[in-house]
């Protein structure tokens, strides 16, 4: 998730830009850059580089003039379009302007084609540069920054927050946004903007959030905003009371909670670029119609949370597309000399960081065997992304907390789209049925996750008996059993409670011997076709004294006559009963994440950085 900073005022801009970028480092980034206004024949100086702020600071030493400017913009980039390198770093500078951007321009391919026809050669692989050149051309026509920005917005699909300096107006910053956040503040020595509050606290604690369909104009002496009709727009300020550490988390106590809450937006970012005409569309050769029809089986290879997403993918692909899927733990894959089929198999590698050593080794083993490989990763330019034949980026933004939350949800979402694509091409589902599923996935699922987030206090109230225990069992049937594996891992990771996940039907084959008076059991029950079976298991453990917390839907609770005591009711997905895909998995996953979070909080654990764990496991 990129970071934007801008400053114009009485003081030199560069220290403000560098400090603001340093404050935004928590958002994660792989390249960084600044543009500073100098005036004269070359009014704008842009310096940018792959890597971290230290690399930019060293590079700036060869451009001492940058220290003199009193207006500038800066950017930390989390790569989405194009590898993390110098040419793809922001700002992007054209004939008339320099621009930084957060978000995703979904129609950048169309814009690039249009620009090529106009004789403009883009230097980078980014969607941002296409938007910058579109703005450049429209500004060349009107010489009106506000008009050009609004006309540019009319041509763009996707999300954006822009900060722009025009070469013939080097002491003014123009800004606008759609979906992506942008905040402005006026201080004693000038005005500033940023993508998050922390970068503005050195200027002022009175910050204003820029509305959509509005252009903000920042000068040394103040900020004003206008709408499309040229009328002034009020920018109400809010007083920020956070300290610096809290502000970096956007007011959250922990990054994990912040990332749990980001899931509705992360799901939209992941899904939106992969939908065309209401159907899944991936723009990858391996997933075109002819290649899909040659796929006879798939293999999901991953570690930890990503492997648990693979279990969900297996169930969905087998259920919807009727193709066999194996799920492999990456650390075991290459050591058991697996039987691979280069002609009819597709190996899918899942990783948040793209640097997981075991997954990377498994990928190399599959490629050496000649099997087609597809990576599903979050980090652009990571090792898994570079070495796989093809890659689908989840576009979730960086995860800072060690315990993965939104990465799991978006991996499950992409695998759901993949299952629908396979089912459509292989004639297992009609276009009408797939469109209905896609519509629910894109609309109902984020809404249900948002509703689950609103249940946080209710979930916290259920935690005390769990926080007091040292052992806990998760049980479920079908896809609920797969979700239980991830719920159990989340609880272990951050609360240090020993927990195990079992298919509910396995209890009587040994594990039920561990159930005694007061043993905590969490039963997940969202699949109507298996709910009666799960209810039988619940009764079996209750008969032996277990304390059972049931997570289910209101419809199933009514159908099974469950009492309200120790039952957590998930938000309903309106079209769920009519769809073949079990979309209740998404609010259920969110509820289990919140349960783990509140349990760890109650136990006083270090939630973002649990003991003995690292965010990216880069050793075997």
C-alpha positions as CSV (number, residue, x, y, z in Angstrom):
1,X,0.0,0.0,0.0
2,X,1.8,3.1,-1.3
3,X,2.4,6.3,0.7
4,X,2.0,9.9,-0.6
5,X,3.5,13.1,1.0
6,X,3.4,16.7,-0.3
7,X,4.6,20.0,1.2
8,X,4.5,23.6,0.1
9,X,5.5,26.4,2.5
10,X,8.1,28.8,3.9
11,X,10.6,26.1,4.8
12,X,12.7,23.8,2.6
13,X,10.5,21.0,1.3
14,X,13.0,18.1,1.2
15,X,13.2,17.5,5.0
16,X,9.5,17.5,5.2
17,X,9.2,15.0,2.4
18,X,11.8,12.7,3.7
19,X,10.4,12.7,7.3
20,X,6.9,12.1,5.9
21,X,8.1,9.2,3.8
22,X,9.9,7.8,6.8
23,X,6.7,8.0,8.8
24,X,4.8,6.1,6.1
25,X,7.4,3.3,5.9
26,X,5.1,1.1,8.0
27,X,2.8,0.8,5.0
28,X,5.4,-1.3,3.2
29,X,7.2,-0.3,0.0
30,X,9.8,-1.4,-2.5
31,X,10.8,1.9,-4.2
32,X,10.7,5.6,-3.3
33,X,11.1,9.0,-4.9
34,X,10.5,12.8,-4.7
35,X,9.9,15.7,-7.0
36,X,11.1,19.2,-5.8
37,X,10.2,22.5,-7.4
38,X,13.3,24.5,-8.3
39,X,12.0,27.2,-10.6
40,X,14.1,28.3,-13.6
41,X,14.3,26.6,-17.0
42,X,14.1,23.1,-15.4
43,X,11.4,23.8,-12.7
44,X,11.0,20.3,-11.4
45,X,13.7,17.9,-10.2
46,X,12.7,14.2,-9.8
47,X,14.9,11.7,-8.0
48,X,13.7,8.2,-7.4
49,X,15.1,4.7,-6.8
50,X,14.4,1.1,-6.1
51,X,14.8,0.2,-2.5
52,X,14.4,2.1,0.8
53,X,14.8,5.7,2.0
54,X,18.5,5.2,2.6
55,X,19.0,4.6,-1.1
56,X,17.1,7.7,-1.9
57,X,19.0,9.8,0.6
58,X,22.3,8.6,-0.9
59,X,21.0,9.4,-4.4
60,X,19.9,12.9,-3.4
61,X,23.5,13.7,-2.4
62,X,24.3,13.9,-6.1
63,X,21.5,16.5,-6.6
64,X,22.3,19.2,-4.0
65,X,19.8,21.6,-5.7
66,X,17.0,19.5,-4.3
67,X,17.6,21.0,-0.9
68,X,16.6,24.5,-2.0
69,X,13.0,23.8,-3.2
70,X,10.1,24.9,-1.0
71,X,7.4,22.7,-2.8
72,X,7.5,19.0,-3.4
73,X,5.8,15.6,-3.5
74,X,7.1,12.2,-2.5
75,X,6.0,8.6,-2.7
76,X,6.7,5.1,-1.3
77,X,5.6,2.5,-3.8
78,X,4.3,-1.0,-3.2
79,X,4.5,-2.5,-6.6
80,X,1.4,-3.6,-8.4
81,X,2.1,-2.9,-12.1
82,X,5.7,-3.6,-13.0
83,X,8.6,-4.8,-11.0
84,X,10.1,-2.7,-8.2
85,X,12.8,-0.8,-10.0
86,X,13.9,2.8,-10.7
87,X,11.8,3.3,-13.8
88,X,8.6,2.1,-12.1
89,X,9.2,4.2,-9.0
90,X,7.1,7.4,-8.5
91,X,6.9,10.3,-9.1
92,X,6.3,10.1,-12.9
93,X,7.4,13.2,-14.7
94,X,6.0,14.1,-18.1
95,X,6.3,17.2,-20.4
96,X,4.1,19.4,-18.2
97,X,3.9,17.8,-14.7
98,X,5.1,15.4,-12.1
99,X,2.6,13.0,-10.4
100,X,2.4,10.5,-7.6
101,X,-0.4,8.0,-7.3
102,X,-1.9,5.5,-4.9
103,X,-4.4,3.0,-6.2
104,X,-5.0,1.0,-9.4
105,X,-5.9,2.2,-12.8
106,X,-7.9,-0.7,-14.3
107,X,-8.0,0.6,-17.9
108,X,-4.3,1.4,-18.2
109,X,-3.9,-1.0,-21.1
110,X,-6.5,1.0,-23.1
111,X,-4.8,4.3,-22.2
112,X,-1.4,2.9,-23.2
113,X,-2.7,1.9,-26.6
114,X,-4.2,5.4,-27.0
115,X,-0.9,7.1,-26.0
116,X,1.1,4.9,-28.4
117,X,-1.2,6.0,-31.3
118,X,-0.5,9.6,-30.3
119,X,3.3,8.9,-30.5
120,X,4.0,8.9,-26.8
121,X,6.4,6.2,-25.5
122,X,6.0,5.3,-21.9
123,X,9.1,4.6,-20.0
124,X,7.7,2.4,-17.2
125,X,5.4,-0.6,-16.8
126,X,3.1,1.2,-14.4
127,X,-0.6,2.1,-14.7
128,X,0.4,5.4,-13.1
129,X,2.5,6.7,-16.0
130,X,-0.5,6.1,-18.4
131,X,-2.6,8.3,-16.1
132,X,0.1,10.9,-15.9
133,X,0.4,11.2,-19.7
134,X,-3.4,11.4,-20.1
135,X,-3.4,14.3,-17.6
136,X,-0.4,15.8,-19.5
137,X,-2.3,15.8,-22.8
138,X,-5.5,17.2,-21.4
139,X,-3.6,19.9,-19.6
140,X,-1.8,20.8,-22.8
141,X,-5.2,21.5,-24.4
142,X,-6.7,23.7,-21.6
143,X,-3.8,24.9,-19.5
144,X,-6.2,24.7,-16.6
145,X,-5.1,22.2,-13.9
146,X,-8.5,21.8,-12.3
147,X,-10.3,21.2,-15.6
148,X,-7.6,18.8,-16.7
149,X,-7.8,16.8,-13.5
150,X,-11.6,16.4,-13.7
151,X,-11.4,15.5,-17.4
152,X,-8.8,12.9,-16.6
153,X,-11.0,11.5,-13.8
154,X,-13.8,11.0,-16.3
155,X,-11.5,8.7,-18.4
156,X,-10.2,6.5,-15.5
157,X,-11.5,3.3,-14.1
158,X,-10.2,2.2,-10.8
159,X,-9.0,3.9,-7.7
160,X,-6.6,6.7,-7.2
161,X,-5.2,9.4,-5.0
162,X,-3.1,11.9,-7.0
163,X,-0.8,14.7,-6.0
164,X,0.5,16.7,-8.9
165,X,2.9,19.6,-9.5
166,X,2.7,21.4,-12.9
167,X,5.9,22.7,-14.3
168,X,4.5,26.1,-15.1
169,X,2.9,26.3,-11.6
170,X,5.9,25.1,-9.5
171,X,4.7,26.5,-6.2
172,X,1.3,24.8,-6.1
173,X,0.3,21.2,-5.4
174,X,-3.0,19.9,-6.9
175,X,-4.7,16.7,-5.5
176,X,-7.7,14.6,-6.0
177,X,-8.9,11.1,-5.1
178,X,-11.3,8.2,-5.7
179,X,-11.5,5.4,-3.1
180,X,-7.8,5.8,-2.0
181,X,-7.4,8.1,1.0
182,X,-5.8,11.6,0.9
183,X,-5.6,14.0,3.9
184,X,-4.5,17.6,4.0
185,X,-3.4,19.9,6.8
186,X,-2.3,23.5,7.2
187,X,0.5,24.3,9.6
188,X,2.3,27.4,10.8
189,X,4.9,27.2,8.1
190,X,3.0,25.8,5.2
191,X,0.5,23.2,3.9
192,X,0.9,19.4,3.5
193,X,-0.9,16.4,2.2
194,X,-0.4,12.7,2.8
195,X,-2.1,9.3,2.4
196,X,-2.3,8.8,6.1
197,X,-2.4,11.0,9.3
198,X,1.0,10.1,10.7
199,X,2.9,12.0,8.1
200,X,1.0,15.2,8.8
201,X,1.3,15.3,12.6
202,X,4.5,17.4,12.5
203,X,2.6,20.0,10.6
204,X,-0.7,20.1,12.5
205,X,-3.1,17.9,14.5
206,X,-6.0,19.5,12.6
207,X,-6.4,17.4,9.5
208,X,-9.1,17.3,6.8
209,X,-10.0,14.3,4.6
210,X,-10.3,15.2,1.0
211,X,-13.8,14.4,-0.4
212,X,-14.1,12.5,-3.6
213,X,-14.9,14.5,-6.8
214,X,-13.0,17.4,-5.4
215,X,-9.7,19.0,-6.3
216,X,-7.6,20.4,-3.5
217,X,-5.2,23.2,-4.2
218,X,-2.3,23.7,-1.8
219,X,-0.3,26.9,-1.7
220,X,2.1,28.4,0.9
221,X,-0.7,30.5,2.4
222,X,-3.5,27.9,2.5
223,X,-5.6,25.2,1.1
224,X,-8.8,25.5,-0.9
225,X,-10.9,22.9,-2.7
226,X,-13.3,23.0,-5.7
227,X,-15.8,20.7,-7.2
228,X,-16.5,19.9,-10.9
229,X,-18.6,23.0,-11.3
230,X,-15.9,25.2,-9.9
231,X,-17.6,25.9,-6.6
232,X,-15.6,26.0,-3.4
233,X,-15.9,22.9,-1.2
234,X,-15.5,23.1,2.6
235,X,-12.8,20.9,4.2
236,X,-13.9,20.4,7.8
237,X,-10.9,19.5,10.0
238,X,-10.7,16.9,12.8
239,X,-8.4,17.1,15.7
240,X,-6.1,14.1,16.0
241,X,-5.3,12.9,19.5
242,X,-3.1,9.9,18.6
243,X,0.5,9.5,19.5
244,X,3.0,8.7,16.7
245,X,2.9,5.0,17.2
246,X,-0.8,4.8,17.3
247,X,-1.1,7.1,14.3
248,X,1.1,4.8,12.2
249,X,-1.6,2.2,12.8
250,X,-4.3,4.6,11.8
251,X,-5.5,4.8,15.3
252,X,-5.6,1.0,15.8
253,X,-3.9,-0.6,18.8
254,X,-2.4,-3.3,16.5
255,X,-1.6,-3.8,12.9
256,X,-3.4,-7.2,13.0
257,X,-6.7,-5.5,13.9
258,X,-6.1,-2.9,11.2
259,X,-5.5,-5.5,8.6
260,X,-8.6,-7.5,9.7
261,X,-10.6,-4.4,9.2
262,X,-9.1,-3.8,5.8
263,X,-10.5,-7.0,4.4
264,X,-13.6,-5.6,2.6
265,X,-11.5,-3.2,0.6
266,X,-8.8,-5.8,0.0
267,X,-11.3,-8.2,-1.4
268,X,-12.6,-5.5,-3.7
269,X,-9.1,-4.7,-4.9
270,X,-8.3,-8.3,-5.5
271,X,-11.5,-9.1,-7.4
272,X,-12.2,-6.0,-9.4
273,X,-9.4,-6.2,-12.0
274,X,-10.3,-9.9,-12.6
275,X,-13.9,-9.4,-13.7
276,X,-15.0,-8.6,-17.2
277,X,-18.6,-8.6,-18.4
278,X,-19.6,-10.2,-15.0
279,X,-17.3,-13.2,-15.6
280,X,-13.9,-14.2,-14.2
281,X,-11.1,-12.8,-16.5
282,X,-7.4,-13.4,-15.7
283,X,-5.5,-12.3,-18.9
284,X,-3.1,-15.2,-18.5
285,X,-2.2,-17.7,-21.2
286,X,-2.3,-20.6,-18.8
287,X,-6.0,-19.7,-18.0
288,X,-7.2,-19.1,-21.5
289,X,-9.9,-21.4,-22.8
290,X,-7.7,-23.8,-24.8
291,X,-5.1,-24.3,-22.0
292,X,-7.7,-24.8,-19.3
293,X,-9.3,-27.6,-21.3
294,X,-6.0,-29.4,-21.3
295,X,-5.7,-29.3,-17.5
296,X,-6.6,-32.6,-16.0
297,X,-5.6,-31.9,-12.4
298,X,-4.2,-29.2,-10.1
299,X,-1.9,-29.1,-7.2
300,X,-1.9,-26.4,-4.5
301,X,1.6,-26.0,-2.9
302,X,2.1,-23.6,0.1
303,X,3.0,-23.3,3.8
304,X,0.9,-22.3,6.8
305,X,-2.0,-19.9,6.2
306,X,-1.4,-20.0,2.4
307,X,-1.7,-23.8,2.5
308,X,-5.0,-23.5,4.4
309,X,-6.2,-21.2,1.6
310,X,-5.2,-24.0,-0.8
311,X,-7.5,-26.4,1.1
312,X,-10.4,-24.0,0.4
313,X,-9.3,-23.8,-3.2
314,X,-9.2,-27.6,-3.5
315,X,-12.7,-28.0,-2.2
316,X,-14.1,-25.3,-4.4
317,X,-12.4,-26.4,-7.6
318,X,-13.4,-30.1,-7.1
319,X,-17.0,-29.1,-6.2
320,X,-17.5,-26.5,-9.0
321,X,-15.2,-27.6,-11.8
322,X,-15.0,-31.4,-11.0
323,X,-11.2,-31.4,-11.4
324,X,-9.0,-33.3,-9.0
325,X,-6.8,-31.2,-6.7
326,X,-4.0,-32.1,-4.3
327,X,-2.8,-29.8,-1.6
328,X,0.8,-30.1,-0.7
329,X,2.8,-28.7,2.2
330,X,5.7,-27.1,0.4
331,X,8.4,-28.2,2.9
332,X,7.5,-31.9,2.2
333,X,6.8,-31.6,-1.6
334,X,10.1,-32.1,-3.2
335,X,11.4,-34.6,-0.6
336,X,8.8,-37.3,-1.4
337,X,9.6,-37.4,-5.1
338,X,6.1,-36.5,-6.2
339,X,4.5,-37.9,-9.4
340,X,4.0,-35.0,-11.7
341,X,2.2,-34.7,-15.0
342,X,3.7,-32.0,-17.3
343,X,1.1,-32.5,-19.9
344,X,-2.1,-32.2,-17.9
345,X,-1.2,-30.7,-14.5
346,X,-1.1,-27.1,-13.2
347,X,0.9,-26.4,-10.1
348,X,-0.4,-23.4,-8.1
349,X,2.0,-21.8,-5.5
350,X,0.5,-19.6,-2.8
351,X,2.5,-17.2,-0.7
352,X,1.9,-13.8,0.8
353,X,5.5,-12.6,0.7
354,X,6.6,-14.5,-2.3
355,X,9.9,-15.2,-0.5
356,X,8.9,-18.3,1.5
357,X,11.9,-20.6,1.1
358,X,10.1,-23.9,1.1
359,X,7.6,-22.7,-1.5
360,X,10.3,-21.3,-3.7
361,X,12.2,-24.6,-3.5
362,X,9.0,-26.5,-4.4
363,X,8.4,-24.2,-7.3
364,X,11.9,-24.8,-8.7
365,X,11.3,-28.5,-8.4
366,X,8.1,-28.4,-10.3
367,X,9.6,-26.2,-13.0
368,X,12.5,-28.6,-13.4
369,X,10.0,-31.4,-14.0
370,X,8.4,-29.3,-16.8
371,X,5.1,-28.7,-15.0
372,X,3.3,-25.4,-15.7
373,X,3.4,-23.1,-12.6
374,X,1.1,-20.3,-11.5
375,X,1.9,-18.2,-8.5
376,X,-0.6,-16.4,-6.3
377,X,1.3,-13.9,-4.3
378,X,1.0,-10.4,-2.8
379,X,4.5,-8.9,-3.3
380,X,5.3,-7.8,-6.8
381,X,8.7,-8.7,-8.0
382,X,9.2,-11.3,-5.2
383,X,11.2,-14.5,-5.9
384,X,8.1,-16.7,-6.3
385,X,6.5,-14.2,-8.6
386,X,9.6,-13.9,-10.8
387,X,10.3,-17.6,-11.1
388,X,6.8,-18.9,-11.7
389,X,5.6,-19.2,-15.3
390,X,2.8,-16.8,-14.6
391,X,1.6,-14.8,-11.6
392,X,-1.7,-13.5,-10.1
393,X,-1.1,-10.7,-7.6
394,X,-3.6,-10.5,-4.8
395,X,-3.2,-6.7,-4.5
396,X,-4.1,-6.8,-0.8
397,X,-1.5,-4.2,0.2
398,X,1.2,-5.0,2.7
399,X,0.6,-7.1,5.8
400,X,2.7,-6.0,8.7
401,X,1.4,-8.2,11.5
402,X,3.0,-11.6,11.5
403,X,-0.3,-13.4,11.7
404,X,-1.8,-13.3,8.2
405,X,-5.4,-12.2,7.9
406,X,-6.3,-10.3,4.8
407,X,-3.9,-12.3,2.7
408,X,-5.8,-15.5,3.5
409,X,-9.1,-13.9,2.5
410,X,-7.9,-12.6,-0.8
411,X,-6.2,-15.9,-1.6
412,X,-9.5,-17.7,-1.0
413,X,-11.2,-15.1,-3.2
414,X,-8.8,-15.5,-6.1
415,X,-9.1,-19.3,-5.8
416,X,-12.9,-19.0,-5.9
417,X,-12.7,-17.0,-9.1
418,X,-10.3,-19.6,-10.5
419,X,-12.8,-22.4,-9.6
420,X,-15.6,-20.5,-11.4
421,X,-13.4,-19.9,-14.4
422,X,-12.5,-23.6,-14.6
423,X,-16.2,-24.6,-14.1
424,X,-17.3,-22.3,-16.9
425,X,-14.7,-23.4,-19.5
426,X,-15.3,-27.0,-18.7
427,X,-19.1,-26.7,-19.1
428,X,-19.8,-27.5,-15.4
429,X,-21.6,-24.1,-14.9
430,X,-23.5,-21.8,-17.2
431,X,-22.6,-18.2,-17.8
432,X,-25.7,-17.2,-15.9
433,X,-24.8,-19.3,-12.8
434,X,-21.2,-18.0,-12.9
435,X,-22.3,-14.4,-13.2
436,X,-24.6,-14.9,-10.1
437,X,-21.7,-16.2,-8.1
438,X,-19.3,-13.4,-9.3
439,X,-21.9,-10.8,-8.4
440,X,-22.4,-12.3,-4.9
441,X,-18.6,-12.6,-4.4
442,X,-18.0,-9.0,-5.4
443,X,-21.0,-7.4,-3.6
444,X,-22.5,-9.7,-0.9
445,X,-19.2,-11.0,0.4
446,X,-17.5,-7.6,1.3
447,X,-20.8,-6.5,2.8
448,X,-21.0,-9.7,5.0
449,X,-17.4,-9.2,6.1
450,X,-18.1,-5.6,6.9
451,X,-21.1,-6.7,9.0
452,X,-18.8,-9.3,10.8
453,X,-16.4,-6.6,11.7
454,X,-19.3,-4.7,13.4
455,X,-19.7,-7.8,15.6
456,X,-16.3,-7.3,17.3
457,X,-17.7,-6.5,20.7
458,X,-20.0,-9.5,20.6
459,X,-17.1,-11.7,19.8
460,X,-14.9,-10.2,22.5
461,X,-17.7,-11.0,25.0
462,X,-17.4,-14.7,24.2
463,X,-13.6,-14.7,24.8
464,X,-13.1,-15.0,28.6
465,X,-13.7,-18.8,28.9
466,X,-11.3,-19.3,25.9
467,X,-8.6,-17.0,27.2
468,X,-8.5,-18.9,30.5
469,X,-7.8,-22.3,28.8
470,X,-4.6,-23.8,27.6
471,X,-6.1,-26.3,25.1
472,X,-8.9,-25.9,22.6
473,X,-10.5,-27.9,19.8
474,X,-12.0,-26.7,16.5
475,X,-14.4,-29.0,14.7
476,X,-16.4,-28.7,11.5
477,X,-17.5,-30.6,8.4
478,X,-16.8,-29.9,4.8
479,X,-15.4,-26.5,4.1
480,X,-15.9,-25.7,7.7
481,X,-13.2,-28.2,8.6
482,X,-10.8,-26.4,6.2
483,X,-11.6,-23.1,7.9
484,X,-11.1,-24.6,11.3
485,X,-7.4,-25.4,10.3
486,X,-6.8,-21.7,9.8
487,X,-8.8,-20.6,12.9
488,X,-6.8,-23.0,15.0
489,X,-3.5,-21.6,13.5
490,X,-4.5,-18.0,14.2
491,X,-5.3,-18.8,17.8
492,X,-2.0,-20.7,18.3
493,X,0.1,-18.0,16.6
494,X,-0.9,-15.0,18.7
495,X,-2.5,-16.3,22.0
496,X,-0.1,-19.3,22.6
497,X,-3.1,-21.5,23.3
498,X,-2.6,-25.1,22.1
499,X,-5.4,-25.8,19.7
500,X,-6.2,-28.5,17.2
501,X,-8.6,-28.6,14.3
502,X,-10.5,-31.8,13.3
503,X,-13.2,-32.8,10.9
504,X,-16.1,-33.4,13.3
505,X,-16.5,-37.0,12.1
506,X,-13.0,-37.8,13.2
507,X,-13.7,-37.1,16.9
508,X,-15.0,-40.6,17.6
509,X,-11.9,-42.1,16.1
510,X,-9.6,-41.1,19.0
511,X,-9.7,-37.5,19.9
512,X,-12.9,-37.6,21.9
513,X,-10.9,-39.4,24.6
514,X,-9.4,-35.9,25.4
515,X,-12.8,-34.3,26.0
516,X,-13.6,-33.9,29.7
517,X,-15.6,-31.5,31.9
518,X,-14.9,-27.9,30.8
519,X,-12.9,-28.7,27.6
520,X,-13.4,-25.8,25.2
521,X,-14.6,-26.7,21.7
522,X,-15.4,-24.3,18.9
523,X,-17.8,-25.8,16.4
524,X,-18.0,-24.1,13.0
525,X,-21.3,-24.8,11.1
526,X,-22.1,-22.9,7.9
527,X,-22.8,-25.8,5.4
528,X,-26.5,-26.7,5.4
529,X,-25.9,-30.0,3.8
530,X,-23.6,-31.1,6.7
531,X,-25.1,-29.2,9.6
532,X,-27.0,-32.2,11.1
533,X,-23.7,-34.2,11.1
534,X,-21.9,-31.4,12.9
535,X,-24.7,-31.0,15.4
536,X,-24.3,-34.7,16.2
537,X,-20.6,-34.1,17.0
538,X,-21.6,-31.1,19.2
539,X,-24.0,-33.2,21.2
540,X,-21.3,-35.9,21.6
541,X,-18.7,-33.5,23.1
542,X,-21.4,-31.7,25.2
543,X,-22.4,-35.0,26.7
544,X,-18.8,-35.4,28.0
545,X,-18.8,-32.0,29.6
546,X,-17.3,-29.8,26.8
547,X,-17.9,-26.1,26.8
548,X,-19.0,-25.5,23.1
549,X,-19.0,-22.2,21.2
550,X,-20.9,-22.6,18.0
551,X,-20.3,-20.3,15.1
552,X,-23.1,-20.6,12.6
553,X,-25.7,-18.7,10.5
554,X,-29.1,-17.6,11.7
555,X,-30.8,-19.8,9.2
556,X,-29.0,-22.9,10.5
557,X,-29.5,-21.9,14.1
558,X,-33.3,-21.7,13.5
559,X,-33.4,-24.9,11.5
560,X,-31.6,-26.8,14.2
561,X,-33.3,-25.1,17.1
562,X,-30.1,-23.9,18.7
563,X,-30.4,-21.9,21.8
564,X,-28.8,-18.4,21.7
565,X,-26.4,-19.3,24.5
566,X,-22.8,-19.6,23.3
567,X,-23.8,-19.2,19.7
568,X,-22.2,-16.6,17.4
569,X,-24.5,-15.8,14.4
570,X,-22.7,-14.8,11.2
571,X,-24.2,-12.2,8.9
572,X,-26.4,-13.6,6.2
573,X,-25.4,-13.6,2.5
574,X,-28.7,-13.0,0.7
575,X,-28.2,-15.2,-2.3
576,X,-26.3,-18.0,-0.5
577,X,-29.0,-20.6,-0.7
578,X,-29.3,-20.3,-4.5
579,X,-25.5,-20.5,-5.2
580,X,-23.2,-23.5,-5.4
581,X,-20.2,-21.7,-3.9
582,X,-20.1,-21.6,0.0
583,X,-19.5,-17.9,0.4
584,X,-20.2,-18.0,4.2
585,X,-16.5,-19.0,4.4
586,X,-15.5,-15.3,4.2
587,X,-17.4,-13.9,7.2
588,X,-16.6,-17.1,9.1
589,X,-12.9,-16.6,8.5
590,X,-13.2,-13.0,9.7
591,X,-15.0,-14.1,12.8
592,X,-12.3,-16.6,13.6
593,X,-9.6,-14.0,13.1
594,X,-11.4,-11.6,15.5
595,X,-11.8,-14.4,18.0
596,X,-8.1,-15.1,18.0
597,X,-7.3,-11.4,18.2
598,X,-9.5,-10.8,21.2
599,X,-8.3,-13.9,23.0
600,X,-4.7,-12.8,22.6
601,X,-5.6,-9.3,23.7
602,X,-7.2,-10.8,26.9
603,X,-4.1,-12.8,27.6
604,X,-1.8,-9.8,27.2
605,X,0.2,-11.3,24.3
606,X,2.3,-9.4,21.8
607,X,-0.2,-9.6,18.9
608,X,1.7,-8.1,16.0
609,X,5.0,-9.9,16.6
610,X,4.4,-13.2,18.4
611,X,7.3,-15.1,19.9
612,X,9.5,-17.2,17.7
613,X,7.7,-16.2,14.4
614,X,8.7,-14.1,11.4
615,X,6.5,-12.5,8.8
616,X,8.4,-14.1,5.9
617,X,10.1,-17.5,6.4
618,X,13.1,-17.2,4.2
619,X,15.1,-20.2,5.4
620,X,14.2,-23.9,5.0
